[in-house]
């Protein structure tokens, strides 16, 4: 479980470089698609993959809507 969480955290920090507050907000905030935070959800490989898909949908830094 801790292994999945640490891998997800590393990926989130890489997605939001120079913005640790944004990374922690994404990681620990409740996401409607998951029903809770990715941190709580990533307890196994299957759930880690689900969180990664949600992270992939996150808007990359510097991109305008």
Secondary structure, DSSP 8 states (H G I E B T S, - for coil): -HHHHHHHHHHHHHHTTT-HHHHHHHHHSEETTTTEEHHHH-SSHHHHHHHHHHHHTS--TT---
